[in-house]
Amino acid sequence: MEVSNLLTMESAIVLGIINERLRIECDSYENLLSRYELEEGALNHKMALLGYQYDPTTNQFKGK
């Protein structure tokens, strides 16, 4: 999957893609950030706009 434009996409689409990658390919948030060379602050901000934050217990972004 090409993720170079990920953070420019609509937030709801990014949420789906990120949670899918966390479920299928990445066993942690840090692994996701590293694997796809994502900036943590930018991704957190994008998800916060939707009212979501990362939950390490379930390894996914969930609504607050």
C-alpha positions as CSV (number, residue, x, y, z in Angstrom):
1,M,0.0,0.0,0.0
2,E,1.3,3.5,-0.9
3,V,1.1,5.6,2.3
4,S,3.0,8.7,1.1
5,N,-0.2,10.6,0.8
6,L,-1.9,9.0,3.8
7,L,-2.1,12.1,6.0
8,T,-3.5,14.2,3.2
9,M,-6.5,11.9,2.8
10,E,-9.9,12.3,4.5
11,S,-9.6,11.5,8.2
12,A,-12.3,8.7,8.2
13,I,-10.4,6.9,5.4
14,V,-7.1,7.3,7.3
15,L,-8.8,5.8,10.4
16,G,-9.9,2.7,8.5
17,I,-6.5,2.2,6.8
18,I,-4.5,2.7,10.0
19,N,-6.7,0.3,12.0
20,E,-6.5,-2.2,9.3
21,R,-2.7,-2.0,9.2
22,L,-2.5,-2.3,13.0
23,R,-4.8,-5.4,12.9
24,I,-3.1,-7.2,10.0
25,E,0.6,-6.0,9.8
26,C,1.8,-4.2,12.8
27,D,1.8,-5.5,16.4
28,S,2.3,-2.0,17.9
29,Y,1.8,1.7,17.2
30,E,5.5,2.2,17.1
31,N,5.9,-0.5,14.5
32,L,3.3,1.1,12.4
33,L,5.0,4.5,12.6
34,S,8.3,3.0,11.7
35,R,7.1,0.7,9.0
36,Y,5.2,3.5,7.1
37,E,7.5,6.3,8.1
38,L,4.7,8.3,9.6
39,E,5.1,11.3,11.9
40,E,3.5,10.5,15.3
41,G,2.3,14.0,16.0
42,A,0.6,14.4,12.6
43,L,-1.1,11.1,12.8
44,N,-2.3,11.7,16.4
45,H,-3.7,15.1,15.3
46,K,-5.5,13.6,12.3
47,M,-7.2,11.0,14.5
48,A,-8.0,13.5,17.2
49,L,-10.0,15.5,14.7
50,L,-12.3,12.5,14.5
51,G,-12.3,12.1,18.3
52,Y,-10.1,9.0,18.2
53,Q,-7.0,8.1,20.2
54,Y,-4.7,5.1,20.2
55,D,-5.5,2.3,22.6
56,P,-2.5,0.1,23.2
57,T,-4.6,-2.6,24.9
58,T,-6.5,-3.3,21.6
59,N,-3.8,-2.0,19.3
60,Q,-6.2,0.3,17.5
61,F,-7.6,3.8,17.4
62,K,-10.8,4.1,19.3
63,G,-13.3,6.9,20.0
64,K,-12.7,8.8,23.1
